[in-house]
């Protein structure tokens, strides 16, 4: 499993990119296991696996990590 952040996501087209150590990897929204299309957004931390895709490697079995509650 790898960990990264969603850096670009296009809700209309249903795909985006996850950044991990400066490398961006493609993903489809339906590869997010705990998804809600309106919840997927830039800046979220995710864990994922990498599999071969049509045009190169892509992220699969993606899980959005719970955001930490801010202490006030």
Beta strands, then each sheet from edge to edge (+ up, - down):
strand 1: 2-10
strand 2: 15-20
strand 3: 23-28
strand 4: 45-53
strand 5: 56-64
sheet 1: 1+ 2- 3+ 5+ 4- 1+
end
